[in-house]
Amino acid sequence: MSLSSNAVPSTLPQGAPPVRHYLQFDDFSADEYAYLLERAAFIKRKFKTFERHHTLVDRTLAMIFEKASTRTRVSFEAGMYQLGGSVVHLTTGDSQLGRSEPIEDSAKVISRMTDIVMIRTYEQTKLQAFAANSRVPVINGLTNEFHPCQILADIFTYIEHRGPIQGKTVTWVGDGNNMANTWLQAAAKLGFHLRVSTPSGYEVNEKLAASAGGMGAGSYKTYSDPMEACQDADLITTDVWTSMGFEAENEVRRKAFAAWCVDRKMMAVAAPDAIFMHCLPAHRGEEVEAEVIDGPQSVVWDEAENRMHVQKALMEYLLLGKL
């Protein structure tokens, strides 16, 4: 028998369903999110009662890191093992990605050897180029522009603690970064109100956040005064003042963001049952007071754990569809 007779086709089999990617929050519908959130709750319950849930046996996740990570690596790696699969961990330092090999070529090779890929990188365009040349689903583990897995975990955490998020008010205090961009898309998609308060010059890129039609009328409002933005809010959330890749601006940002530290006064003007979130790592005394992040209204540790559970539901859905 010749080698050519056993060759794998260079394209997906005829009739195979199209590959789905998760590159930004706007990629899924509200109905799909309803399923994912319900599925994540089911998977978490099984995890907490030590019930085996091996829906991805013999499936392999490739994790590619251009940006360093703690929570993203642990949550995806532990999650894939808990689903019965295996993991390949790559960085740009120990692979050809972004060095001597074009991203498109790396995508074609890696996606022939694994079943699903998670990428944590800088530019969204790199992620898009990889996905365009991948035979398997690609997940955004974080880019400069979007962080959909984190917002998915945040919404799941809010529902766990306070019930449906539809119609509620979420306040973002701080940098108009990838988290803020993703909150804009989520508010429009899931029907809650978003308030954003940033220092002048650090506003959300509305055009970017709306690039896939992800902003709905009435879902989003900006505030120059963070205290006003926090008034009667159901959820107050923030992030570090200086995201990875912007370290050279650290001192300038410290001065510009001085009034945007989430403190007890901001939490006091929020709704009586308001909760606080932070995607971590946190700098106590900068973007949040220690008394807030370590206080009774903080749910940051549940939020961090929930990355793993929602990502398990996400990987399962991308590979198997609704179960």
N, C-alpha and C positions, 0 to 999 in steps of 0.2 A: 504494500500500500504506500502510495507516495505521501510526502508531507503535505502537499497541497490539498489532498482530499480531506484532511482533518483541520484545515484552516478555519478559524473563526471568522464569520462575516465582518467586514469593516463597518457595517451599519447595524442598527438594531433590527431584529426579525420583523418581517412584515406582519402588520396587525398588532404589534406590541403597543401598549399605551404610551403616550408621550411622557418623557421624563419631566418630573416636577422639581423645581428648585425653590429654595427659600432664601432669597437675597435681600428682601426688605419686608416690612410688616404688611405692606399693601399687596403682597403676592397671594394672600389667601382671602377668601370671602368671610363674611360674618358667620355664615352657617358652618364653614370649616373650622373657624375658631371655637364655635360652640361645641363641636365634636372634640376638638383637641383638648379643650379645657375639661370637659367631662371625662375624656380618656385619661388625662393626666391625674385626675382625682382617683380614678379606678386603679391606675398603676401605683400611685402613692400608697393607697390603702393596702395593696398587696405587699408592697415593700415594708410597711410598718408592721405587718403581721407575719413577716418572714415566709410569704408564699412565693414559690418560684413562678417567674413570668418570663419564659424563654420563647419569645415570638420571633427573634432574629438569630436563631441558631445557624451557624455556618455563614453568617453575613459578616463582612469586614468593613469597619469604618477607618478611613484615612483622615488623620488630623494634621493639618498643615498650619504651622505658626510662623508668621513673619513678625507678629507682635507677641511679646512674652505674655504669659497667663498663669494664673493659679486656678481660679474658679472655673474658667472655661475648660481647661484641660481635665481637671478632676471630675467635673460634672459630666462631660461627654464620655470620658474614658470609663469611669465607674458605671455610668448609665448603659453603655454598650455591653459591658461585661454582664451586667445584671439582666440584660435582655437575651443573653446566651451567645452573643457575638464576640468578635475579637477586634483589636485596634492596632493600627500602624501609626506611629507618631513621627512626624517629620518637621524639621525646621529648615529655614533657608540656609542655615549653616551646614547642615548635613545632607542636603539634596541639591539637585541641579536647578530647582525652581528659582527663577529670577536671576540666575547667574549666567551660565553659558548656554542654557536651553530656554527657548521661548516658552511662556506660560501655556500657549496653545498646545505645544508638543507635550509638555508635562501632563496636561489634562487628558490628552488622548491616551497616554501610557498608564497613568494612575487609575483612570476610570475603567481600564480593561482588567485591572488586577484587584480592584476593591468594589464594594457595592454601594457605598455612599461616602461623601467627602465633606468635611467641615474645614473651613478656611478662616483664619483670623489674620487680617492683613491691614494695610494702610488704605490704599485707594479702592473705592468701589469698582472702578473700571477693571482692576486686576481680577476681582472676584467674578465680574461679568464675563471677562474673556475666558476664564477657566470654565465657567458654567456653559458657555456657548460651544465649547469643544469637549464636553464631558458626556459620556454615555450613561452616567449615573447621577442621582440627585446630589446637589451641592447646597450646603447650608452656610449662611453668613454667621460666623462666630464672633464677628465684630469687624467693622471698617471705620474709617474716619467719618463716614457719612451716616451709617445706620447700625443699630444694635438690636435687631428684632427678637432674638432669643431672650434677652434680658427683660424687655418689655412684656413679652409673653409670660415670663415668670412673675413679673410684678403684678400683672392683671390677675393671674391665677391666685397669687397671695392675697390680693385685695378681696377676691371672691371668697376665699377660705375664711377670712376674718370678718368681713362685713356684708357678704352677699353680692348680688349683681352690681356691676359697675355702671350699667346704663343709667344715664341721667345724673350721675354723680359728678362732683367737681374735683379735678386733679390739678394741683398747683406745682409747677416746675420752677424752682428757684436756683439761679446760677447761670452756667455757660450754655449758650445756644448750640450745643454739640450734637453728636450722633444720638444720644439718648433723647434729647429734646426733639430732634427731627422725627424720631420713631414714635414718640408720644403723640405728635401731631397726626401721623397716619393712623395710629390706634384710636384716637378720639373720633376721627371721622368714620372709621370702619365700625366701631363698636358703640357709638352713640353716647359718649360722655363728654363733659365740658372740660376743656383744658385752658388753664391760665399759665402764661409764661412771663416770668420777670427776670430780665437779664440786665447787666450794666450796658450803657451805651457803647456801641462798637462790638458787642458780643451777641447780637441778636440771632435768632433762628434764621436759617436760610429757607425762607418760605417757598421759593421756587424749587429748590431741591426736594424738600419734604413733599411737595405736591407733584413731583415728577411722574408719578404713576396714578394721578388722580386721587391722591390720598388726603385731601383737605376738604371738609364739607362746610357749608355755610353755618355759622353759629357755633361751631365746635371749638373755636380757638380764639383767645383774646390775649393781648399783650398788656403788661403793666410796668411802668417805670418804678413804682414803689412796691417792693416785695411784701411789705406788711399788708397793703391793700389786696395784693394777689392772694394772700393766705386767708383773708376774711371768709369764714364759714366754709372753708375747703374740707373735703372729706379725706383727701390724701395729699400730703406734702412730700415732695421728693426732690432729691438733688444729686450732684455728682462732684467729683474733685474740680477745682478751679482750673487746673492745668492737665489736660489729657495727654496721653502718651504721644510723643512726636512734637509737642509744643513746649518742651522744657525750657527752651531759651527765653520764653516769655514769662517765666515763673514770677519774677519780682514785680514786673509790670502788672500782671494779673492779680497778685496779692493786694495791691493798692486799689485797682479798679473794682475788685469784688468785695471789699471790706464790709459793705452794708448788706451783702447777700449771704451771710452766714445764717443758717436756719437755727434759731435759738428758741428759748422757752417763750419769749414774747410772741413770736410768730405762731407757735403751736397753740398758745393761749387764745388767739383770735380765730383759730380754725374751729370747725364744728366740734362739739364736746367729745364725740367718739372718733375724731380724726386720727389717722395713723401716719407714721413717718417711714419712708423707705430711702435706701441708698444702695446703689449697685455694688459698692465696695471696689477697691480699698478706700477707706475713709481717713481723712486727716482731721482729727478732733481739734477744735479751736480754729479751723479755717472754714470749710464749707458747712460745718455743723458743730454745734456745741456738744460736748461729751454728755451733758445732762439730757440731751434729746436722743442721741443715737443709743445711749445706754439706758434710757428711761422707759417707762411703762407703755408709751405710745409707739415705740419703735418695734418694727417687725422684720428688721434687716436679716436676722439669722434664719427665719423661716423663708424669707425671700431668697437668700443665698442657696439654701437646700433645694428650693423649688426649681431652680435652674435645671437640676438633674431630672426631675420628674417630668417637666414639660418637654424637655429635649428628648426624653425617651418616647413620649407620645408623638413628638414630631418625627423622629427617625422612623418609628413604626409606621406612621401614616404615609410618609414619602415612599417607603419601600413596599408596603402591603395594602395601602388604602384603608378605608373604613372597615373595622372588624366588628 
